[in-house]
Amino acid sequence: MTLSRRDILSAAIQGAVGVSIASTGVTTAFARERATPVVATALTDDLLLVSGAGANVVAARAENGILLVDGGAEARSSALLKTVRGQLREKRVQTLFNTHWHPEQTGSNQRLASEDVKIIAHENTKLWLGRRISVAWREDAYGPLPPRARPNNTIYTSATLNSGGDTVEYGYLPQAHTDGDIYVFFRKANVLVAGGVVSADSWPIIDFQTGGWIGGLVAGLNTLIKLADDNTRIVPANGPLLTRKDLESQRDMYMAIYDRLVKSLTKGLGPDEAAAAKPADGYNTQWGDPNAFVLMAFKSLWGHFSPDA
């Protein structure tokens, strides 16, 4: 049985907070918000990894303030900013990246908009944040954000900026887990923030309703692998730091699942029938039941292989 978002939240309230919901394989942001404190870990003297904010956040000390990669969930924004400002001994947030539109990445947009912060994202993320978004994996709709809280500096391909003596490269990962994913790479520190394209503690969301698909997820991982080396510390959307080898393993796994799902699709199977064939069997059993991921991955194929579906 597939649980609704309401079922998941109800379970969280009753004590299942912070645990991946076994029947869906999705750990909710709600659970992450309530389960863990906001904790900062130093990656370098000027770079922090912050957990417990609904998603991983990276904060850097820049020349004229703080640079944030993602802003956590709105309910954790105040605690996140207090922690970052205290650790970096800086008050002003100068730049905020949104690696995609999801609420766990854009929860500080409204709070920081009043401070005239530069908000950087892909153009598609800005467009999504300008409308009301309803997707199957969320019970409640999201947005639109007020115009001032939407990204005010967007890219279509890639760009760079300087931050605290480091070159920060950021670029588009086309139609990966949404159609607006970007990475942010601190070149000197050799820290690569991968956003929602990479997960380390649960099956990821393939948000096919906002342009993500499993083929793009594989392509996005290939791009990240080319950027990284054996010493690169890779920051996933959630969970512990990863290595280049971890990305290679994920890429190979998703490619195998992709091939199996395409075979199911070309046989004329529907989503439930494709999931019943267990295309993710044997992979990452510690991530829980992959059924929700498989269903999203299968449906993401429709626009690429069955345009009229």
C-alpha positions in Angstrom: 0.0 0.0 0.0 1.2 3.5 -0.9 0.9 6.0 1.9 -0.4 9.5 1.3 1.4 12.6 2.4 -1.2 12.9 5.2 -0.5 9.4 6.4 3.2 10.2 6.5 2.8 13.3 8.5 0.4 11.6 10.9 2.9 8.9 11.5 5.6 11.5 12.1 3.4 13.2 14.7 2.7 9.9 16.5 6.4 9.2 17.0 7.9 8.1 13.7 9.6 11.4 13.3 13.1 11.3 11.6 12.7 7.7 10.3 12.4 6.9 6.6 8.9 5.8 6.0 9.3 2.1 5.1 6.4 1.9 2.8 7.4 4.9 0.7 11.2 5.2 1.0 10.8 8.9 1.4 12.1 10.7 4.5 9.9 13.8 4.8 11.3 17.3 5.4 8.8 17.5 8.3 10.5 14.6 10.0 13.9 16.0 9.5 12.9 19.4 10.9 11.5 18.0 14.1 14.0 15.2 14.7 17.4 16.9 14.8 19.0 20.1 16.0 20.7 22.5 13.6 24.4 21.6 13.8 27.3 23.1 11.9 30.5 21.2 11.0 33.6 22.9 9.7 34.7 21.8 6.3 37.4 24.4 6.2 38.2 27.5 8.2 35.7 29.5 6.1 33.2 26.8 5.0 30.5 25.0 7.1 28.2 22.1 6.5 24.9 22.6 8.4 22.6 19.7 9.1 19.2 19.6 10.7 17.7 22.4 8.7 15.4 20.2 6.6 18.2 19.6 4.1 22.0 20.0 4.0 23.1 23.6 3.8 26.7 24.9 3.1 27.7 28.3 4.4 30.8 30.2 3.4 32.5 33.3 4.8 32.7 35.7 1.9 34.4 39.1 1.5 31.3 41.1 2.4 29.2 38.6 4.4 27.9 35.0 4.1 27.3 32.9 1.1 24.6 30.1 1.6 24.0 27.2 -0.6 20.3 26.4 0.0 18.3 27.8 2.9 16.7 24.8 4.6 13.0 24.6 5.4 11.1 27.7 6.4 10.4 26.3 9.9 14.1 25.9 10.5 15.3 29.1 8.8 15.7 31.2 12.0 17.7 28.4 13.8 19.8 27.9 10.6 20.7 31.6 10.3 21.4 32.0 14.0 23.8 29.0 13.8 25.6 30.2 10.7 26.0 33.8 11.9 27.4 32.6 15.2 29.8 30.1 13.7 31.1 32.4 11.0 30.9 35.6 13.1 29.2 37.4 10.3 25.8 38.9 10.3 25.0 39.8 6.7 24.0 37.1 4.2 25.2 38.3 0.9 24.4 35.5 -1.4 21.9 32.6 -1.3 21.8 29.8 -3.9 18.7 27.7 -4.5 19.8 24.4 -6.0 16.2 23.8 -7.0 12.7 24.9 -6.1 11.8 22.4 -3.3 10.7 23.9 0.1 13.7 22.3 1.9 16.0 24.4 -0.3 14.0 27.7 -0.5 12.8 28.1 3.1 15.0 31.1 3.8 14.1 33.0 0.7 11.4 35.1 2.3 13.3 35.8 5.4 16.4 37.0 3.5 14.6 38.8 0.8 14.0 41.7 3.2 17.8 42.0 3.5 18.4 42.5 -0.3 20.2 39.2 -0.6 21.4 38.1 -4.0 19.4 34.9 -4.7 21.0 32.7 -7.4 19.2 29.8 -9.2 18.4 28.4 -12.6 15.8 30.3 -14.5 13.4 27.3 -14.3 13.6 27.4 -10.5 12.6 31.1 -10.6 9.7 30.3 -12.8 8.4 27.5 -10.6 8.6 29.7 -7.5 6.4 32.2 -9.3 3.4 29.9 -9.4 1.5 27.6 -7.1 3.0 24.1 -7.4 1.0 20.9 -6.8 2.9 17.6 -7.0 1.8 14.1 -6.1 4.4 13.6 -3.5 3.3 16.6 -1.4 -0.2 16.8 0.1 -0.1 20.6 0.2 0.7 23.0 -2.6 3.7 25.2 -2.4 4.1 28.9 -3.5 4.0 31.2 -5.2 6.7 33.1 -3.3 6.4 36.9 -3.3 8.3 38.4 -6.2 11.0 39.8 -3.9 11.7 36.3 -2.5 12.2 34.7 -5.9 15.7 34.3 -7.4 16.9 37.6 -8.7 20.0 36.3 -10.5 19.5 33.3 -12.8 21.5 31.2 -15.1 20.7 28.9 -18.1 24.1 27.1 -18.3 26.9 27.9 -15.9 28.7 30.8 -14.2 31.4 31.6 -11.5 31.9 34.0 -8.7 34.6 34.7 -6.1 34.0 34.0 -2.5 36.6 34.4 0.3 39.5 33.7 -2.0 37.8 30.7 -3.6 36.3 30.4 -7.0 32.7 29.2 -6.9 31.5 27.4 -10.0 27.8 26.7 -10.5 26.0 25.1 -13.4 22.9 23.5 -14.7 22.1 19.8 -14.4 19.3 19.5 -17.0 16.1 17.7 -16.1 17.7 15.7 -13.3 15.4 15.4 -10.3 13.6 18.7 -11.3 14.1 20.8 -14.4 16.0 23.5 -12.4 18.8 21.6 -10.6 22.2 23.3 -10.2 25.4 22.3 -8.6 27.7 24.6 -6.6 31.5 23.8 -6.6 33.9 25.5 -4.2 37.0 24.8 -6.4 39.8 25.6 -3.9 38.1 23.8 -1.0 37.2 21.0 -3.3 33.7 20.8 -2.0 30.9 20.0 -4.4 27.3 20.8 -3.4 25.1 18.5 -5.5 21.6 19.5 -4.3 18.7 17.1 -4.8 20.4 15.2 -7.6 22.3 13.2 -5.0 20.9 11.6 -1.8 22.9 9.7 0.9 20.2 8.5 3.3 17.1 7.6 1.3 15.7 7.1 -2.2 15.5 10.5 -3.9 12.5 12.2 -5.3 12.3 12.3 -9.1 10.0 15.2 -9.4 8.6 14.3 -12.9 5.8 16.8 -12.5 8.4 19.7 -12.5 10.6 18.3 -15.3 12.8 15.7 -13.5 13.4 12.2 -15.0 15.6 9.2 -14.3 17.6 9.6 -17.5 18.5 13.2 -16.5 19.4 12.0 -13.0 22.0 9.6 -14.6 23.3 12.5 -16.8 23.5 14.8 -13.8 25.6 12.3 -11.9 27.9 11.9 -14.9 28.4 15.7 -14.9 29.2 15.7 -11.2 31.6 12.8 -11.5 33.5 14.7 -14.2 33.8 17.7 -11.9 35.0 15.7 -8.9 38.3 14.0 -8.1 39.1 11.3 -5.5 39.5 14.0 -2.8 36.3 15.9 -3.5 33.8 16.1 -0.6 30.4 15.9 -2.1 27.4 17.3 -0.3 24.1 15.6 -1.0 20.7 17.0 -0.4 20.5 14.9 2.8 22.8 12.6 4.7 26.5 12.4 5.1 29.2 13.5 2.7 30.0 11.3 -0.3 32.9 10.6 -2.5 33.4 10.4 -6.3 33.2 6.6 -6.0 29.9 6.9 -4.2 28.6 9.0 -7.2 29.8 6.3 -9.6 28.0 3.6 -7.7 24.8 5.7 -7.7 25.1 6.4 -11.4 25.5 2.7 -12.2 22.6 1.8 -10.0 20.2 4.3 -11.5 21.3 3.3 -15.0 20.5 -0.3 -14.3 17.1 0.7 -12.9 16.5 2.9 -15.9 17.2 0.1 -18.3 14.8 -2.2 -16.4 12.1 0.4 -16.4 12.4 1.1 -20.1 12.0 -2.6 -20.8 8.8 -2.6 -18.7 7.5 0.5 -20.5 8.2 -0.9 -24.0 6.3 -4.1 -23.0 3.3 -1.9 -22.3 3.3 -2.2 -18.5 1.8 0.4 -16.3 3.5 2.0 -13.2 2.2 -0.6 -10.7 3.1 -3.5 -13.0 6.6 -2.1 -13.5 7.1 -1.6 -9.8 5.9 -5.2 -9.1 8.8 -6.4 -11.3 11.1 -4.9 -8.6 13.6 -3.1 -10.8 15.5 -1.8 -7.7 15.8 -5.2 -6.1 19.2 -5.7 -4.5 20.2 -2.0 -4.4 20.6 0.1 -1.3 18.4 -2.0 1.0 19.3 0.4 3.9 17.4 3.1 2.1 14.1 1.4 2.7 11.3 0.4 0.3 12.1 1.8 -3.2 8.5 1.6 -4.4 7.8 5.3 -4.3 11.0 6.1 -6.1 10.3 3.4 -8.8 6.9 4.7 -9.4 8.2 8.3 -9.9 11.1 7.0 -12.1 8.7 5.0 -14.3 6.3 7.9 -14.7 9.2 10.2 -15.5 9.8 8.1 -18.7 6.4 9.0 -20.2 7.4 12.4 -21.5 10.5 11.0 -23.1 9.3 7.7 -24.5 5.5 8.0 -24.7 4.7 11.7 -25.4 1.0 10.9 -25.7 0.7 8.9 -22.4 
